[in-house]
Amino acid sequence: MSPPWHHAWIGLGSNLDGPREHVERALSELERLPLTHRIAASRLYASSPVGPTDQPDYINAVAHLETRLSPLALLDQLQALEQRHGRVRGRRWGPRTLDLDLLLFDEQRITLPRLTVPHPEMTRRAFVLVPLFELAPSLVLDDKPLARLTAGLETRDLRTVLPQD
């Protein structure tokens, strides 16, 4: 018997070495993860960095996946994908070629040394909640509708990235 399908939401971000290209390529590569397919992806958004401000702006998106992988197996695949994009883990919230965060996994709450789901910072970040709301406007997090969480965020720094010609 095959494992069940799970819904996972992935936050993508990049601000080094052609960030738009890293995010667009990663969105395609998520489709090719084992036992996984991408259901949808948000538009791309640009935002100022969180944390150290001596770095370029970020390009962000959110992807909705359906997967038969366990949360840790999916995390392993995401981290391997980051490595293929040249990710170097330096200072906290520092610049990166690609950052992939497992935001949600079904409605599970996971607290492990390597993984916390829902992602602990996501409800404070417009560059996560706005693209997530674009894909799942009826989603509820911690008994709060995503629409209400999104409405309470400062979004003037968030800019939609126009499609390239």
C-alpha positions in Angstrom: 0.0 0.0 0.0 1.3 3.4 -1.0 1.8 6.1 1.7 -1.0 8.8 1.7 -0.7 12.1 -0.2 0.0 15.1 2.0 -0.3 18.8 1.3 2.8 20.9 1.9 3.4 24.6 1.5 6.9 25.8 0.7 8.3 29.3 1.1 11.0 30.2 -1.5 13.4 33.1 -1.3 16.6 34.3 -2.9 18.7 37.5 -3.0 22.0 36.4 -4.5 23.3 35.5 -8.0 20.2 36.2 -10.0 17.5 35.7 -7.4 14.6 35.6 -9.8 16.2 32.8 -11.8 16.9 30.8 -8.6 13.3 31.0 -7.5 11.9 30.3 -10.9 14.2 27.3 -11.4 13.5 26.0 -7.9 9.7 26.2 -8.6 10.3 23.9 -11.6 12.6 21.6 -9.6 10.0 21.2 -6.9 7.9 19.4 -9.5 10.6 16.8 -9.9 11.1 15.8 -6.3 10.4 12.1 -5.6 6.8 11.2 -4.9 5.9 14.9 -5.2 4.2 17.2 -7.6 3.5 20.9 -7.5 -0.1 21.9 -7.5 0.3 25.6 -7.7 2.8 28.5 -7.2 2.2 32.1 -6.3 3.4 35.1 -8.2 6.9 36.3 -7.4 7.3 39.1 -4.8 10.2 41.4 -4.0 10.8 42.6 -0.5 13.5 44.1 1.7 15.5 41.7 3.8 14.5 40.7 7.3 17.4 41.1 9.8 20.6 42.5 8.4 19.9 45.3 6.0 23.3 45.2 4.3 22.1 42.8 1.7 20.1 42.9 -1.5 16.3 42.7 -1.7 14.7 39.2 -1.9 12.5 37.5 -4.5 9.9 35.3 -2.7 7.1 32.9 -3.7 5.1 30.1 -2.1 4.5 26.7 -3.7 1.8 24.2 -2.9 2.9 20.6 -3.2 1.3 17.3 -2.9 3.7 14.6 -1.6 4.0 11.1 -0.3 7.2 12.0 1.5 7.3 12.4 5.3 8.0 15.9 6.7 11.7 15.0 7.4 12.1 13.3 4.0 10.7 16.4 2.3 13.0 18.6 4.4 15.9 16.6 3.2 14.9 17.0 -0.4 14.4 20.8 0.1 17.9 21.1 1.7 19.5 19.1 -1.1 17.8 21.4 -3.6 19.2 24.4 -1.7 22.7 22.9 -1.9 22.4 22.4 -5.7 21.7 26.1 -5.9 24.9 26.8 -4.0 23.3 27.6 -0.6 25.9 28.5 2.0 24.6 28.7 5.6 26.3 31.8 7.0 24.8 34.4 9.4 21.2 34.1 10.5 18.9 35.8 8.1 21.8 36.6 5.9 21.9 36.6 2.1 21.4 33.3 0.2 21.1 31.9 -3.3 18.1 29.9 -2.3 16.1 29.4 0.9 13.3 26.8 1.0 11.1 26.7 4.1 8.6 24.0 4.9 5.8 26.3 6.1 2.9 23.8 6.5 2.5 20.1 6.2 -1.2 19.1 6.2 -2.5 20.5 9.5 0.3 18.9 11.5 2.2 20.5 14.3 5.8 19.3 14.3 8.5 20.2 16.8 11.7 18.4 16.1 15.4 19.5 16.4 15.5 20.0 12.6 12.0 21.1 11.8 9.2 23.2 13.3 5.8 23.2 11.5 4.0 25.5 11.1 7.1 27.6 10.4 7.5 29.7 13.5 8.1 33.1 11.8 5.6 32.8 9.0 2.7 34.8 10.6 4.9 37.9 10.9 6.1 37.9 7.4 4.2 39.5 4.6 6.5 38.0 2.0 5.1 34.6 3.2 1.5 35.3 4.0 0.6 37.4 1.0 1.7 34.7 -1.6 0.2 32.0 0.7 -3.1 33.9 0.7 -2.9 34.2 -3.1 -3.0 30.3 -3.3 -5.2 29.5 -0.3 -7.4 32.3 0.8 -9.6 30.1 3.0 -6.6 28.7 5.0 -6.8 29.0 8.8 -3.7 29.2 11.0 -4.0 28.9 14.8 -7.7 29.4 14.6 -7.2 32.7 12.6 -8.3 33.1 9.0 -5.4 33.8 6.8 -7.3 36.8 5.5 -7.2 38.4 9.0 -3.6 37.6 9.5 -2.6 39.1 6.2 -4.7 42.2 6.8 -2.8 42.9 10.0 0.6 43.0 8.3 2.6 45.9 6.9 2.8 45.2 3.2 4.0 48.5 1.7 7.5 47.0 1.3 6.1 44.0 -0.7 6.1 44.4 -4.5 4.8 42.0 -7.2 7.5 41.1 -9.7 6.2 41.5 -13.2 6.6 38.6 -15.7 9.6 38.9 -17.9 9.0 39.6 -21.6 
